[in-house]
Amino acid sequence: MSQSIATRAGSSGGLVAGVPAAAGSPGSVGSAGVGSPSTAGLRNAAGVPLELVKHGNGKVPASALSSIGQGSHRMWAPAAQAFERMRAAAARDGVTFGVTDSYRSYDQQVDLARRKGLYSQGGLAAKPGTSEHGWGLSLDLDLSGSALAWMRAHADEYGFSENVPRESWHWTFTA
């Protein structure tokens, strides 16, 4: 479940607007070098990767999404790669976690809002068309206490942040 990027008043939610992640940092995922025409690490003012903006929230094509290695869950390809690295690092530390949700199509966002209510009204869903899940940037995790502690200590090393109040399971790729 998630609050939208646009409706978090007074907070960028840790999103990096228009600035690519530093090359070689644990959270960086693009292979583009200086002078490359790639927009993989660039984001608009709302924190949405430029390469996804043209598609629209909840309308990201399958070709822009990648498996995260758990069930049928998918994310924007750079986020999926970073998640797989993060999950492997957690496993090396003896920590495991499950994934309960990832990319959501617009129709899935409408259904979730109907069933769970809107975040702005005390529910757990973003207004359809505004969810970070609809860009393939967020996932919901099944976390034990030790896994949550590991995420809070290490997720930023892989470009993820816990950016929605009331939702310790919701993690967003911000690199």
GROMACS elastic network, one bead per residue, 0.5 to 0.9 nm:
[ bonds ]
;  ai    aj funct       b0    kb
    1   101     6  0.80975   500
    1   112     6  0.81755   500
    1   116     6  0.86584   500
    1   119     6  0.86535   500
    1   124     6  0.54240   500
    1   125     6  0.52339   500
    1   126     6  0.73042   500
    1   131     6  0.84452   500
    1   133     6  0.81694   500
    1   139     6  0.84553   500
    1   140     6  0.70202   500
    1   167     6  0.76595   500
    1   169     6  0.85456   500
    1   170     6  0.68754   500
    2     5     6  0.89329   500
    2   119     6  0.74610   500
    2   124     6  0.64178   500
    2   125     6  0.54553   500
    2   126     6  0.54776   500
    2   131     6  0.62075   500
    2   132     6  0.68835   500
    2   133     6  0.73849   500
    2   138     6  0.82579   500
    2   140     6  0.87051   500
    2   164     6  0.67186   500
    2   167     6  0.76620   500
    2   170     6  0.68147   500
    3     6     6  0.85074   500
    3     7     6  0.70404   500
    3     8     6  0.71328   500
    3   118     6  0.84467   500
    3   119     6  0.60341   500
    3   120     6  0.79939   500
    3   124     6  0.75132   500
    3   125     6  0.62915   500
    3   127     6  0.77359   500
    3   130     6  0.79104   500
    3   131     6  0.62344   500
    3   132     6  0.74945   500
    3   163     6  0.89566   500
    3   164     6  0.64290   500
    3   165     6  0.87129   500
    4     7     6  0.54135   500
    4     8     6  0.66931   500
    4   119     6  0.88065   500
    4   125     6  0.85099   500
    4   126     6  0.52557   500
    4   127     6  0.70349   500
    4   128     6  0.88024   500
    4   129     6  0.85045   500
    4   132     6  0.58426   500
    4   133     6  0.87283   500
    4   164     6  0.89426   500
    5     8     6  0.60824   500
    5    12     6  0.76874   500
    5    13     6  0.72583   500
    5    15     6  0.87610   500
    5    46     6  0.65945   500
    5    47     6  0.73979   500
    5    48     6  0.84873   500
    5   130     6  0.66383   500
    5   131     6  0.67452   500
    5   132     6  0.61899   500
    6     9     6  0.76609   500
    6    12     6  0.86328   500
    6    46     6  0.64078   500
    6    47     6  0.89491   500
    6   130     6  0.68898   500
    6   131     6  0.87414   500
    7    10     6  0.89632   500
    7    11     6  0.89932   500
    7   120     6  0.85539   500
    7   126     6  0.86158   500
    7   130     6  0.82236   500
    8    11     6  0.57667   500
    8    12     6  0.73589   500
    8    13     6  0.72646   500
    8   164     6  0.83712   500
    9    12     6  0.81892   500
   10    13     6  0.89009   500
   11    14     6  0.76414   500
   12    15     6  0.56061   500
   12    16     6  0.80052   500
   12    17     6  0.85839   500
   12    46     6  0.77634   500
   12    47     6  0.77888   500
   13    16     6  0.88731   500
   13    47     6  0.87753   500
   13   161     6  0.80998   500
   13   162     6  0.85030   500
   13   163     6  0.53797   500
   13   164     6  0.77802   500
   13   172     6  0.88984   500
   13   174     6  0.83682   500
   14    47     6  0.88042   500
   14   160     6  0.89760   500
   14   161     6  0.69642   500
   14   162     6  0.88676   500
   14   163     6  0.71329   500
   14   172     6  0.89800   500
   14   174     6  0.63578   500
   14   175     6  0.88441   500
   15    43     6  0.85495   500
   15    46     6  0.79326   500
   15    47     6  0.52439   500
   15    48     6  0.84068   500
   15   161     6  0.88345   500
   15   172     6  0.87954   500
   15   173     6  0.81514   500
   15   175     6  0.72097   500
   16    19     6  0.58216   500
   16    20     6  0.75505   500
   16    21     6  0.82023   500
   16    42     6  0.83011   500
   16    43     6  0.68492   500
   16    44     6  0.86655   500
   16    45     6  0.84309   500
   16    46     6  0.88884   500
   16    47     6  0.59993   500
   16    48     6  0.89567   500
   16   174     6  0.62371   500
   16   175     6  0.65011   500
   17    20     6  0.84064   500
   17    42     6  0.72005   500
   17    44     6  0.54304   500
   17    45     6  0.50555   500
   17    46     6  0.67356   500
   17    48     6  0.77455   500
   17    49     6  0.85840   500
   18    41     6  0.78163   500
   18    44     6  0.54134   500
   18    45     6  0.67839   500
   18    47     6  0.74795   500
   18    48     6  0.88806   500
   18    49     6  0.82422   500
   18    50     6  0.83799   500
   19    22     6  0.88215   500
   19    41     6  0.68287   500
   19    42     6  0.54625   500
   19    43     6  0.66315   500
   19    44     6  0.89737   500
   19   175     6  0.86921   500
   20    23     6  0.82717   500
   20    28     6  0.80148   500
   20    30     6  0.86317   500
   20    39     6  0.85010   500
   20    40     6  0.77945   500
   20    42     6  0.51494   500
   20    43     6  0.77019   500
   20   175     6  0.70944   500
   21    24     6  0.85751   500
   21    25     6  0.73110   500
   21    27     6  0.69886   500
   21    28     6  0.50972   500
   21    29     6  0.78391   500
   21    30     6  0.82814   500
   21    41     6  0.62399   500
   21    42     6  0.84812   500
   21   159     6  0.84614   500
   21   174     6  0.89542   500
   21   175     6  0.53408   500
   22    25     6  0.56651   500
   22    26     6  0.89161   500
   22    27     6  0.81973   500
   22    28     6  0.61465   500
   22   175     6  0.87149   500
   23    26     6  0.87224   500
   23    27     6  0.88518   500
   23    28     6  0.58808   500
   23    29     6  0.79199   500
   23    30     6  0.77022   500
   23    31     6  0.80702   500
   23    32     6  0.86684   500
   23    33     6  0.81223   500
   24    27     6  0.80800   500
   24    28     6  0.61511   500
   24    29     6  0.81261   500
   25    28     6  0.52023   500
   25    29     6  0.83705   500
   25   157     6  0.78178   500
   25   158     6  0.81022   500
   26    29     6  0.79593   500
   26    82     6  0.78981   500
   26    85     6  0.85237   500
   26    86     6  0.88560   500
   26   156     6  0.87260   500
   26   157     6  0.55006   500
   26   158     6  0.50519   500
   26   159     6  0.73728   500
   27    79     6  0.88563   500
   27    82     6  0.62442   500
   27    86     6  0.89856   500
   27   155     6  0.88986   500
   27   156     6  0.73567   500
   27   157     6  0.57330   500
   27   160     6  0.77683   500
   27   173     6  0.87157   500
   27   174     6  0.86453   500
   27   175     6  0.58977   500
   28    31     6  0.86356   500
   28    41     6  0.80866   500
   28    78     6  0.82250   500
   28    82     6  0.76124   500
   28   158     6  0.74182   500
   28   159     6  0.71958   500
   28   175     6  0.64031   500
   29    40     6  0.84243   500
   29    41     6  0.79465   500
   29    77     6  0.89827   500
   29    78     6  0.54143   500
   29    79     6  0.76847   500
   29    81     6  0.69795   500
   29    82     6  0.65437   500
   29   175     6  0.82875   500
   30    33     6  0.84354   500
   30    38     6  0.85377   500
   30    40     6  0.60893   500
   30    41     6  0.64833   500
   30    78     6  0.67851   500
   31    38     6  0.89289   500
   31    40     6  0.87382   500
   32    35     6  0.82030   500
   32    36     6  0.56300   500
   32    37     6  0.79407   500
   32    38     6  0.62039   500
   32    39     6  0.86159   500
   32    40     6  0.79263   500
   32    41     6  0.87705   500
   33    36     6  0.54734   500
   33    37     6  0.89726   500
   33    38     6  0.86465   500
   34    37     6  0.88719   500
   35    38     6  0.86561   500
   36    39     6  0.83934   500
   38    41     6  0.78812   500
   38    42     6  0.85296   500
   38    51     6  0.87554   500
   39    42     6  0.51526   500
   39    43     6  0.80598   500
   39    49     6  0.76465   500
   39    50     6  0.62342   500
   39    51     6  0.61184   500
   40    43     6  0.83690   500
   40    49     6  0.68751   500
   40    50     6  0.73821   500
   40    51     6  0.65536   500
   40    78     6  0.76565   500
   41    49     6  0.68545   500
   41    50     6  0.81821   500
   41    51     6  0.89777   500
   41    78     6  0.85941   500
   41   175     6  0.73715   500
   42    47     6  0.86661   500
   42    48     6  0.82799   500
   42    49     6  0.56861   500
   42    50     6  0.58724   500
   42    51     6  0.81004   500
   43    46     6  0.75303   500
   43    47     6  0.51350   500
   43    48     6  0.50486   500
   43    50     6  0.51120   500
   43    51     6  0.83380   500
   43    53     6  0.89599   500
   44    47     6  0.52559   500
   44    48     6  0.54620   500
   44    49     6  0.64492   500
   44    50     6  0.60703   500
   44    53     6  0.82840   500
   45    48     6  0.74840   500
   46    49     6  0.89973   500
   47    50     6  0.87467   500
   47   174     6  0.77973   500
   48    51     6  0.84421   500
   48    52     6  0.69898   500
   48    53     6  0.65768   500
   48   132     6  0.86006   500
   48   135     6  0.73337   500
   48   137     6  0.85891   500
   49    52     6  0.54923   500
   49    53     6  0.65920   500
   49   135     6  0.83496   500
   50    53     6  0.53071   500
   50    54     6  0.76235   500
   51    54     6  0.68191   500
   51    55     6  0.82933   500
   51    64     6  0.88125   500
   52    55     6  0.56072   500
   52    56     6  0.69217   500
   52    57     6  0.81797   500
   52    60     6  0.66725   500
   52    64     6  0.79899   500
   52    76     6  0.86180   500
   52   135     6  0.70063   500
   53    56     6  0.55624   500
   53    57     6  0.76192   500
   53    60     6  0.87720   500
   53   135     6  0.84841   500
   54    60     6  0.88017   500
   55    58     6  0.82888   500
   55    59     6  0.57019   500
   55    60     6  0.54597   500
   55    61     6  0.74473   500
   56    59     6  0.53011   500
   56    60     6  0.65445   500
   56   129     6  0.78534   500
   56   134     6  0.82962   500
   56   135     6  0.78050   500
   57    60     6  0.67436   500
   57   104     6  0.88894   500
   57   105     6  0.77057   500
   57   106     6  0.68548   500
   57   128     6  0.85218   500
   57   129     6  0.51752   500
   57   130     6  0.64707   500
   57   131     6  0.73116   500
   57   132     6  0.81344   500
   57   133     6  0.84137   500
   57   135     6  0.54260   500
   57   136     6  0.88024   500
   58    61     6  0.89424   500
   58   103     6  0.78705   500
   58   104     6  0.59512   500
   58   107     6  0.76307   500
   58   108     6  0.82317   500
   58   109     6  0.76639   500
   58   128     6  0.83442   500
   58   129     6  0.63060   500
   58   130     6  0.84431   500
   58   131     6  0.80449   500
   58   133     6  0.77051   500
   58   135     6  0.62767   500
   58   136     6  0.82684   500
   59   104     6  0.88066   500
   59   105     6  0.60421   500
   59   106     6  0.65053   500
   59   134     6  0.73041   500
   59   135     6  0.80325   500
   60    63     6  0.82379   500
   60    64     6  0.66425   500
   60    65     6  0.75523   500
   60    76     6  0.84848   500
   60   103     6  0.89578   500
   60   105     6  0.77542   500
   60   134     6  0.75285   500
   60   135     6  0.66382   500
   60   136     6  0.77263   500
   61    64     6  0.55997   500
   61    65     6  0.69882   500
   62    65     6  0.51459   500
   62    66     6  0.76544   500
   62    74     6  0.88034   500
   63    66     6  0.76484   500
   63    77     6  0.87980   500
   64    75     6  0.83200   500
   64    76     6  0.59067   500
   64    77     6  0.61316   500
   64   136     6  0.89312   500
   65    74     6  0.58850   500
   65    75     6  0.51421   500
   65    77     6  0.50007   500
   65    78     6  0.86756   500
   65    79     6  0.89837   500
   65    80     6  0.78893   500
   65   103     6  0.83692   500
   65   136     6  0.71043   500
   66    69     6  0.88823   500
   66    73     6  0.83334   500
   66    74     6  0.51788   500
   66    75     6  0.55877   500
   66    76     6  0.61830   500
   66    78     6  0.83266   500
   66    79     6  0.85763   500
   66    80     6  0.60171   500
   66    81     6  0.80820   500
   67    70     6  0.74128   500
   67    71     6  0.82508   500
   67    72     6  0.68390   500
   67    73     6  0.58817   500
   67    75     6  0.66631   500
   67    76     6  0.88814   500
   67    77     6  0.79198   500
   67    80     6  0.65392   500
   67    81     6  0.87133   500
   68    71     6  0.80999   500
   68    72     6  0.81017   500
   68    73     6  0.60322   500
   68    74     6  0.55752   500
   68    75     6  0.68196   500
   68    77     6  0.87530   500
   68    79     6  0.86410   500
   68    80     6  0.50404   500
   68    81     6  0.71988   500
   68    83     6  0.67773   500
   68    84     6  0.61383   500
   69    72     6  0.78997   500
   69    73     6  0.74299   500
   69    74     6  0.83416   500
   69    80     6  0.85114   500
   69    84     6  0.71248   500
   70    73     6  0.60628   500
   70    74     6  0.85983   500
   70    98     6  0.78364   500
   70    99     6  0.70108   500
   71    74     6  0.88070   500
   71    99     6  0.84364   500
   73    99     6  0.76999   500
   73   100     6  0.84084   500
   73   101     6  0.68601   500
   73   102     6  0.56504   500
   73   103     6  0.70390   500
   73   139     6  0.87997   500
   74    77     6  0.81807   500
   74    80     6  0.69669   500
   74   101     6  0.88800   500
   74   102     6  0.59993   500
   74   103     6  0.57282   500
   74   136     6  0.71768   500
   74   139     6  0.89593   500
   75    78     6  0.80083   500
   75    79     6  0.60475   500
   75    80     6  0.51911   500
   75    81     6  0.88611   500
   75   102     6  0.63529   500
   75   103     6  0.55548   500
   75   133     6  0.82600   500
   75   135     6  0.79951   500
   75   137     6  0.61730   500
   75   138     6  0.74618   500
   75   139     6  0.79725   500
   76    79     6  0.53599   500
   76    80     6  0.61024   500
   76    81     6  0.87791   500
   76   103     6  0.80391   500
   76   135     6  0.70943   500
   76   137     6  0.61664   500
   77    80     6  0.50477   500
   77    81     6  0.62890   500
   77    82     6  0.87257   500
   77   136     6  0.83684   500
   78    81     6  0.52043   500
   78    82     6  0.63045   500
   78    83     6  0.86340   500
   78   173     6  0.88823   500
   79    82     6  0.51018   500
   79    83     6  0.60467   500
   79    84     6  0.86400   500
   79   136     6  0.77501   500
   79   137     6  0.63996   500
   79   138     6  0.84610   500
   79   159     6  0.81676   500
   79   160     6  0.86284   500
   79   172     6  0.87133   500
   79   173     6  0.58414   500
   79   174     6  0.85437   500
   79   175     6  0.83423   500
   80    83     6  0.50226   500
   80    84     6  0.62230   500
   80    85     6  0.87282   500
   80   136     6  0.87515   500
   80   137     6  0.86745   500
   80   173     6  0.89815   500
   81    84     6  0.52328   500
   81    85     6  0.64300   500
   81    86     6  0.87128   500
   82    85     6  0.51544   500
   82    86     6  0.61536   500
   82    87     6  0.85988   500
   82   158     6  0.58080   500
   82   159     6  0.71651   500
   82   160     6  0.84850   500
   82   173     6  0.82476   500
   83    87     6  0.59834   500
   83    88     6  0.84884   500
   83   158     6  0.72474   500
   83   159     6  0.86455   500
   83   160     6  0.82427   500
   83   173     6  0.84192   500
   84    87     6  0.51037   500
   84    88     6  0.61546   500
   84    89     6  0.86353   500
   85    88     6  0.51610   500
   85    89     6  0.62540   500
   85    90     6  0.87089   500
   85   158     6  0.74840   500
   86    89     6  0.50781   500
   86    90     6  0.62010   500
   86    91     6  0.86110   500
   86   154     6  0.82803   500
   86   155     6  0.71189   500
   86   157     6  0.82538   500
   86   158     6  0.60083   500
   87    90     6  0.50830   500
   87    91     6  0.61860   500
   87    92     6  0.87030   500
   87    95     6  0.84481   500
   87    96     6  0.74404   500
   87    97     6  0.79290   500
   88    91     6  0.50387   500
   88    92     6  0.62791   500
   88    93     6  0.87632   500
   89    92     6  0.50883   500
   89    93     6  0.65029   500
   89    94     6  0.88269   500
   89    95     6  0.85265   500
   90    93     6  0.50460   500
   90    94     6  0.63472   500
   90    96     6  0.64604   500
   90    97     6  0.86050   500
   90   147     6  0.82231   500
   90   150     6  0.73776   500
   90   151     6  0.83615   500
   90   154     6  0.86265   500
   91    96     6  0.57861   500
   91    97     6  0.89292   500
   92    95     6  0.73468   500
   93    96     6  0.88408   500
   93   150     6  0.88676   500
   95   146     6  0.73543   500
   95   147     6  0.58274   500
   95   150     6  0.75045   500
   96   143     6  0.80162   500
   96   144     6  0.85151   500
   96   147     6  0.65754   500
   97   141     6  0.66216   500
   97   142     6  0.56613   500
   97   143     6  0.54213   500
   97   144     6  0.73965   500
   97   147     6  0.64945   500
   97   148     6  0.88309   500
   98   140     6  0.86324   500
   98   141     6  0.55802   500
   98   143     6  0.69253   500
   99   102     6  0.75274   500
   99   139     6  0.70884   500
   99   140     6  0.59142   500
   99   142     6  0.57673   500
   99   143     6  0.87643   500
  100   139     6  0.75681   500
  100   140     6  0.54529   500
  100   141     6  0.56094   500
  100   142     6  0.63418   500
  101   104     6  0.79963   500
  101   133     6  0.84096   500
  101   138     6  0.84532   500
  101   139     6  0.54723   500
  101   141     6  0.72288   500
  102   133     6  0.60282   500
  102   134     6  0.86652   500
  102   136     6  0.67819   500
  102   137     6  0.79787   500
  102   138     6  0.60424   500
  102   140     6  0.63604   500
  102   141     6  0.89329   500
  103   132     6  0.83875   500
  103   134     6  0.57510   500
  103   135     6  0.69284   500
  103   137     6  0.73710   500
  103   138     6  0.70688   500
  103   139     6  0.71771   500
  104   107     6  0.78976   500
  104   108     6  0.56183   500
  104   109     6  0.61823   500
  104   131     6  0.82062   500
  104   132     6  0.87425   500
  104   133     6  0.53185   500
  104   135     6  0.79058   500
  104   136     6  0.72885   500
  105   108     6  0.51126   500
  105   109     6  0.63084   500
  105   110     6  0.87878   500
  105   129     6  0.88015   500
  105   133     6  0.81637   500
  105   134     6  0.58311   500
  105   135     6  0.87578   500
  106   109     6  0.50099   500
  106   110     6  0.63239   500
  106   111     6  0.87358   500
  106   128     6  0.63501   500
  106   129     6  0.60733   500
  106   131     6  0.89633   500
  106   134     6  0.67205   500
  107   110     6  0.51002   500
  107   111     6  0.63023   500
  107   112     6  0.86625   500
  107   128     6  0.81545   500
  108   111     6  0.50779   500
  108   112     6  0.61022   500
  108   113     6  0.85961   500
  108   128     6  0.85583   500
  109   112     6  0.50776   500
  109   113     6  0.61155   500
  109   114     6  0.85756   500
  109   125     6  0.76244   500
  109   126     6  0.77101   500
  109   127     6  0.77246   500
  109   128     6  0.50867   500
  109   129     6  0.72797   500
  109   130     6  0.89181   500
  109   131     6  0.75603   500
  109   133     6  0.85765   500
  109   134     6  0.76473   500
  110   113     6  0.52362   500
  110   114     6  0.62681   500
  110   115     6  0.87642   500
  110   127     6  0.79445   500
  110   128     6  0.54085   500
  110   129     6  0.84136   500
  111   114     6  0.51288   500
  111   115     6  0.62587   500
  111   116     6  0.85477   500
  111   128     6  0.88570   500
  112   115     6  0.50992   500
  112   116     6  0.57118   500
  112   117     6  0.74839   500
  112   118     6  0.88220   500
  112   124     6  0.84733   500
  112   125     6  0.63651   500
  112   126     6  0.87459   500
  112   128     6  0.86214   500
  113   116     6  0.53094   500
  113   118     6  0.56168   500
  113   119     6  0.85954   500
  113   123     6  0.81053   500
  113   124     6  0.76370   500
  113   125     6  0.51182   500
  113   126     6  0.69537   500
  113   127     6  0.69538   500
  113   128     6  0.70729   500
  114   117     6  0.57850   500
  114   118     6  0.80534   500
  114   125     6  0.86580   500
  115   125     6  0.88163   500
  116   119     6  0.86303   500
  116   123     6  0.56976   500
  116   124     6  0.56246   500
  116   125     6  0.62003   500
  117   120     6  0.85941   500
  117   121     6  0.70475   500
  117   122     6  0.72153   500
  117   124     6  0.59472   500
  117   125     6  0.58959   500
  117   126     6  0.84666   500
  118   121     6  0.53144   500
  118   122     6  0.64997   500
  118   124     6  0.57969   500
  118   126     6  0.56802   500
  118   127     6  0.62434   500
  119   122     6  0.50843   500
  119   125     6  0.50412   500
  119   126     6  0.56110   500
  119   127     6  0.77203   500
  120   123     6  0.69422   500
  120   124     6  0.84513   500
  120   125     6  0.83397   500
  120   126     6  0.76231   500
  120   127     6  0.82881   500
  121   124     6  0.86881   500
  123   126     6  0.85988   500
  124   166     6  0.89243   500
  124   167     6  0.85119   500
  125   128     6  0.80424   500
  125   131     6  0.79058   500
  126   129     6  0.80531   500
  126   130     6  0.62926   500
  126   131     6  0.53173   500
  126   132     6  0.84894   500
  127   130     6  0.57062   500
  127   131     6  0.68383   500
  128   131     6  0.65261   500
  128   134     6  0.85165   500
  129   132     6  0.89795   500
  129   134     6  0.68854   500
  130   133     6  0.85213   500
  130   134     6  0.70674   500
  130   135     6  0.86744   500
  131   134     6  0.51642   500
  131   135     6  0.72648   500
  131   138     6  0.86209   500
  132   135     6  0.54239   500
  132   136     6  0.67115   500
  132   137     6  0.56099   500
  132   138     6  0.55604   500
  132   139     6  0.86669   500
  132   172     6  0.74047   500
  133   136     6  0.50258   500
  133   137     6  0.56917   500
  133   139     6  0.66611   500
  133   172     6  0.84549   500
  134   137     6  0.75414   500
  134   138     6  0.82357   500
  135   138     6  0.77926   500
  136   139     6  0.80103   500
  136   173     6  0.88228   500
  137   171     6  0.85032   500
  137   172     6  0.55639   500
  137   173     6  0.52352   500
  137   174     6  0.76801   500
  138   160     6  0.86891   500
  138   170     6  0.69002   500
  138   171     6  0.55786   500
  138   173     6  0.61666   500
  139   169     6  0.80693   500
  139   170     6  0.59102   500
  139   171     6  0.56050   500
  139   172     6  0.65264   500
  139   173     6  0.86287   500
  140   167     6  0.88158   500
  140   168     6  0.86993   500
  140   169     6  0.51301   500
  140   171     6  0.63077   500
  140   172     6  0.88133   500
  141   168     6  0.85454   500
  141   170     6  0.65254   500
  141   171     6  0.75573   500
  142   147     6  0.87054   500
  142   148     6  0.89528   500
  142   169     6  0.65134   500
  143   146     6  0.77061   500
  143   147     6  0.52606   500
  143   148     6  0.55025   500
  143   151     6  0.88652   500
  143   168     6  0.85701   500
  143   169     6  0.67914   500
  144   147     6  0.50398   500
  144   148     6  0.60894   500
  144   149     6  0.85599   500
  145   148     6  0.51718   500
  145   149     6  0.62504   500
  145   150     6  0.86779   500
  146   149     6  0.50247   500
  146   150     6  0.61612   500
  146   151     6  0.86333   500
  147   151     6  0.61402   500
  147   152     6  0.86014   500
  148   151     6  0.50481   500
  148   152     6  0.61588   500
  148   153     6  0.85877   500
  148   168     6  0.76820   500
  148   169     6  0.81090   500
  149   152     6  0.51561   500
  149   153     6  0.62197   500
  149   154     6  0.86289   500
  150   153     6  0.51277   500
  150   154     6  0.59562   500
  150   155     6  0.76805   500
  151   154     6  0.52087   500
  151   156     6  0.81893   500
  151   160     6  0.87452   500
  151   161     6  0.86740   500
  151   162     6  0.85901   500
  152   155     6  0.60870   500
  152   156     6  0.78747   500
  152   161     6  0.80935   500
  152   162     6  0.75977   500
  153   156     6  0.76862   500
  153   157     6  0.86806   500
  154   157     6  0.54851   500
  154   158     6  0.74155   500
  154   160     6  0.87264   500
  155   158     6  0.54671   500
  155   159     6  0.65004   500
  155   160     6  0.50412   500
  155   161     6  0.63379   500
  155   162     6  0.83988   500
  155   171     6  0.85893   500
  156   161     6  0.58721   500
  156   162     6  0.89610   500
  156   173     6  0.88860   500
  156   174     6  0.86428   500
  156   175     6  0.86612   500
  157   160     6  0.74741   500
  158   173     6  0.82287   500
  158   175     6  0.78444   500
  159   172     6  0.81315   500
  159   173     6  0.54584   500
  159   174     6  0.54396   500
  160   163     6  0.89816   500
  160   171     6  0.61218   500
  160   172     6  0.52125   500
  160   174     6  0.57092   500
  160   175     6  0.71668   500
  161   170     6  0.85233   500
  161   171     6  0.54484   500
  161   172     6  0.53487   500
  161   173     6  0.65586   500
  161   174     6  0.67707   500
  162   165     6  0.82463   500
  162   167     6  0.80072   500
  162   168     6  0.66706   500
  162   169     6  0.78980   500
  162   170     6  0.61752   500
  162   172     6  0.65355   500
  163   167     6  0.82274   500
  163   168     6  0.85663   500
  163   170     6  0.73244   500
  163   171     6  0.66842   500
  163   172     6  0.68865   500
  164   167     6  0.56256   500
  164   168     6  0.75439   500
  164   170     6  0.67398   500
  164   171     6  0.80654   500
  164   172     6  0.89920   500
  165   168     6  0.74914   500
  166   169     6  0.89225   500
  167   170     6  0.54930   500
  167   171     6  0.86919   500
  168   171     6  0.77792   500
